Amino acid sequence: MKLTILVVLMLSSLSACQSTQSTSLPVPEELMMASKFGTSTTEIETPEQIFALPDTTKRDLNRIVTNTQSIEERTKAALRLIFSYAQDGLLYDNTATKTASETIASGKANCLSLSILAYSMAKELGMSATFQDIQIPEYWTSAFRQTWLNGHINLRLKQHRVSKEFSGSVVLGSDFVVDFDPYSLKHQFPEKSVAPATVVAMFYNNKAAVAFANEQYANAYEYYKAAAQVDPAFSVTWSNLGVLFRVNGMHELAEISYKHSLALEPEVTNTLANLAVLYRQTGNIVEAETLERRVLAKRNRNPYYFLMLGNEAYRNVDYAEAIKYYKNAVSLDAKNHEAYFGLARSYYALDDTISAVRYMKKAKRNAPSDDEQQLYEHKLSVLNQVARLH
């Protein structure tokens, strides 16, 4: 998908969301007025409903408290239970945003939903838990026939135990990071703590994005309103709301919403790009071109932008174009194993097995985890077998 289309449909991530902001500004009243999109048919989940646990899970957690003598043992038992839900009873689905109870009942969820579940379980045990937003550069994935800005969230649990050298309780030991995402993009990036209210806003944005994709605009609007009410400083909501207004021809409201988002967080590439699309659509070409130059300068420094373009070209069976973009990515980040893998599969599609093997070796060498290295090793062995047949 090319640049113009990307920014037209750029909404919140379905795997999480972006970072929170501490700045708070007065909300433009016209953005929150009712009945712009007709009557909503959805019932917005309350924050309490989002984090509530079923009674069976509470009983499981109570047994942990009863059967463990130390906080350290309780922490490890809680971790085993948390991961048992994800590994034994749940299917990872980056499009499934669920409450904690729905996650257990439905059998599938995304990293946001699983992190919400883990947070609720940890709090039920009296543990110290903090949500963390992974600061992924601007990067997109596809879902629901549209393109979504990618993000990721996990949970940090503080391990407390009683020191034997001093009286009383002190904090010792390492923290645990509970992370359910099976993909590797997050491993390289810094983390930023986010408040539970921001996580609720992320939840509402994800729900709104699905409603938007299904052209249920009244439902999407109500979810964006709910997100703005629970955390008005979360700039992503206002950018997404701007897209909703623009798609529905409400150009003045779209501009107000984008500008409010940028007032909260001025350098977000996606919001700048969306505003440029609006200006171009409404004939404000000078402003559009000014913003487009800013956006292009930022994206030309982002290897994940080129990785995304390569993936899109590959899906469109334009392998030569994909190779060009993947090479741009590795020129900016020589350790980008996903771009090397993209090169390997693109060359393989062009029947250049020798080049495919070379880049698969680089993908394996730069993979950040043992599991990914083994995955690339398996693919490499297959490629080597194919190469011997030629």
Secondary structure, DSSP 4 states (H G I P E B T S, - for coil): --HHHHHHT-B--SS------S---PPPGGGG-S-SS------PPPHHHHH---HHHHHHHHHHHHH--SHHHHHHHHHHHHHHHHHHS-EE-TT----HHHHHHHSEE-HHHHHHHHHHHHHHTT-EEEEEEE-PPS-EEEETTEEEE--EEEEEEE--B--SSSSS-B--S--EEE----SSGGGGS-EEEE-HHHHHHHHHHHHHHHHHHTT-HHHHHHHHHHHHHH-TT-HHHHHHHHHHHHHTT-HHHHHHHHHHHHHHSTT-HHHHHHHHHHHHHTT-HHHHHHHHHHHHHHHTT-HHHHHHHHHHHHHTT-HHHHHHHHHHHHHH-TT-HHHHHHHHHHHHHTT-HHHHHHHHHHHHHH-SSHHHHHHHHHHHHHHHHHHHH-
